[in-house]
Amino acid sequence: MTTRKTLSQLDWSLFALRWLLVISIFILALLMPALDTMTGYWLRERLLIGSGVGVLLALVGLALVLGSGDSRVPGIAGMVMDIGYALFLFWVSDGMSILLVGAGALPVVEGALRVGGWSGLAAAGVQAVLAVILRGAVLAPGEPLGPAVLSAGALALIAVCISVPIQLAQLGWTGQRLILQEREAESARLRHAREQARAIYEMASTLSATLNYQAVLDAALDVGVLGLREIGPSARLVSAVLLFDNNTGQLMIANARRMPQADLKKQVPGRRGALGLALRQAEPVFAHDASRDPELRYFVAFQDARSILCVPLRAGFDNYGVLVFGSTVANAFSEEHVELLTAIASQATIALQNATLYQDLLDEKNRIIEVEEDARRQLSRDLHDGPTQSVAAIAMRVNYIRRLLEREPGQVPEELEKVEDLARQTTKEIRHMLFTLRPLILETQGLVPALHELAKKMADTHQQNVIVDVQEDIERYIDPNDQNVVFNIVDECVNNARKHAEAEHIWVRLRKQENYLVLEVQDDGVGFDKGEVDANYDQRGSLGMINLRERSELINGTLRIETAEGKGAKITVIAPIREAVLEELKKEPQKTTRPRPPAGKASQDGEARSAAGPTVPRSTGGPKARRPAARPSG
């Protein structure tokens, strides 16, 4: 294809040839008188007229070259003018062959260069036919047409000599140009393939070397955009990674390219349209008009998209999200693009899964460290408020006894008895603290005996009445690994009630309700304002309530607190029975229920008084649905 710059240069060259032709005719007109006086003057006058017309046509051609926005107009108009000018000179010169051949060569050259060699031959043919007609009908009617035919033949021969080489040169140049274009296209394809291979290698290196999910998403989008570059530079490509939000359960934009800030805050359910179809079918899905999609239309960046490709991020039966690409070009995505993006999505999903698991481990590690720190702080407070004070009191009384030995020896035995009682009480407190840190009875005898032992030690150490009411065969429904968690929840609740509730009674109830475990810890103390406590919890040193919630989550349970000032408090934990436990129970033969272990004197006294205690309603609601943190959507 001839470029606009080449056509402009050709127009100026033809303009120069027109001026050269006009000057040649003018010189020929001046030479006419020297040939023949009468004929020469007559021809000179006509050739001067022809020169003037030539100047006028040259100026018109100049105006066309300068003023036309379309490069084809000067060429077409120039050919018409040059053919007309050649026939005009042939007419005014009374059929001079040299003028027809000389002036007629200009449109032949113009047509051959502008359109092709065949166009130059056609221009010569038109001039030859018109010249013969003009000779026979106007200039010399009835005379032989031999001179005109000879002129036309000469013009045709010149046209052949000009047009054929030009045509052959153009064919050779066109073939060479096609070869160069094919080579450039092949080079571009190879370069694009190398870039894709390098990008995929870099993505694989990134995915294998990082556990940062943001770096994983960046690599996936970059490689995807690179793979779609061949769509065309004029096409606007928008891409985004949508992942499920653990809190809302909806798709949110985790990373994107060419999306406005407002779109990054939007969320969609991922149940309808192309997004929902891709997640349900677990396959790439095409869409044509994003503005009509029930969910993608909410994103401003996809409003102009005429081609949408949604690739699900799926591992096994878990959906992590969707990889979305949009283009302003219709039918922009091919099967090759789908294969590339599917491979990218598969690798990104695996890396994303690893990054999520690693982040879960970090969160769990931080949580364990936080729990351990809280346990250390709790132990430090308990040692400071209990045994440390008692040991200090013992030291003061020993010092007092030393002075009594000198002044009133008779009072020494009584004081020694007080020191002995204080030492025994301190020993009980320390043993109780050791029991709560690691209850060996829980490991050797089970949860129910450990709860009764906790009630007994509360009565012996703190004179706190704890009533334990558990279902006789409840341990069958609790996974052995979960029994320690249940005990810690009870211990936390009982100690909180003992320290803050000023309660006379604390009830611990554990039972099975359908396929759920229901744990209740209730007291008849002063109660508290739950809203005020939750609002100021970050300013307190204790993490008791947070520990209760986290321990409840360890057994997939939900925590519910019912309290009011002056009306006591009731904490309920509802957790599903493990599937493995239910399967084992189905395999076991029906067992006879074993008798309830003795609760100890304190528990018996408490049960005797519990008849006059508050009536505790049984929970009828099942546990609320819970989505584990940092987990894919199933």
C-alpha angles and dihedrals in degrees: 000000000000111000125231090246091054092050091051091053090048092051091054091048092052089047088056091049090053090054090047089052092049091049091049091052091048091052090047090053091054091051095050098087091058091061101050125350102220097031093039095055091046093051092043091058092049094044090049087054088049090050091052092049088048091053090050092050091046090054090048089051090050090052090051092051093049100039107035118095091195113073091207095064097068091048097050094041091045093054092049092048093046093050090047091046092051091051090045091055090047089053099045092046090054093245104321106175094205092061093048092049095043098044093037091057090068097066088041090057091042094051094044093050098040103039108006144282093286090057090056091052090049091052090051091049093051092050093047094051093046091046092053091048091047091050095048099040105033116013103040113003113192095013124113115278094217097112092048092048091050090051091049091048092050090050091049091050091051089048091053091048091050104035101042096056090043091049092048091047091049091049091051092046091047091051091048090047091051090049090050091048091050090049091048091048091049090047090050091050092049091046090049091048091050091049091049092048092048092047092048090049091049090047091050090049091048093047093049095044103045136059093188106112092204090060088049092053092046091053093048093051094044093052091044093053091047091052091052096047092101090069087086141277092253093057116096110223122199122186136179142170113223117196131182115262110229092215102046101023090227132119114265130181108258096173135358147171123224095359123135121243092250092062093054091068097050125102131196130192096238093221104106139046124011093332094054092044093051092050094047097045095037088221136105113274129203125215129182108198117032092187088069096045110108093228109020091056089074090069114083093206092063097048094097095039115121095178125045128182119189117191116186120230099221135159115186106315095335122101115209096176144283135290108218128192124181131187133187089222117090116241090005098152122076132191089262090058090049092053092049095047092044090054090048091049092050093051092043091051092053091048090045090052091051091047091050092049090048091050089050089053091051091049091048091048091051090047092051091048090050092049091049091049090050090048090052091049090048091049090048091052093046092049091047095047096040127023095017092057091044093051090049090051090050091052091051092049092048089054089048091050091051089058092045090057088066099040111024111009091174093072094052097089091053092050091047089055089054091050089049092052091048091049092049090050090050090050090053091050092050092047090049090052090050089049093054092046093052117000103199090188088064090059096043105035107016142245101306096054089045091055092050090047089052090053091049094050091047089055094045097043106032102014088238117153109226118179115202117201113174134160109260098236097032094121090068089067098047121083110237090237090054097051092079090052092051091049092050091051091052092046092050093048094046094048092048090051092047094050102040112015100060085216125173093203134028118192123204115192126179123177144147119251113185105305095340137087115227118200120184128183112184134173136186094222134120096289123209144238103267095196093053092047092050092047094053098036096107089059094055127088096225127079096194098131092042090051090051092052093046093048089049090053090053088068092038090253135143125230123220125183122197116184146132134182111280094007103083126239137270124198118195127190118189117189132171118246110251116260090230090056092050091050091051091049090054090055096047122087116245108282127207114244114255121228119266113260115245114273097212130244095292092053093047092051089048092050089051091054094041091079087075093041126100120292109244115212116226117243114250100179123091123229120286119251112264131196113210113238118261095008130132123252112260 
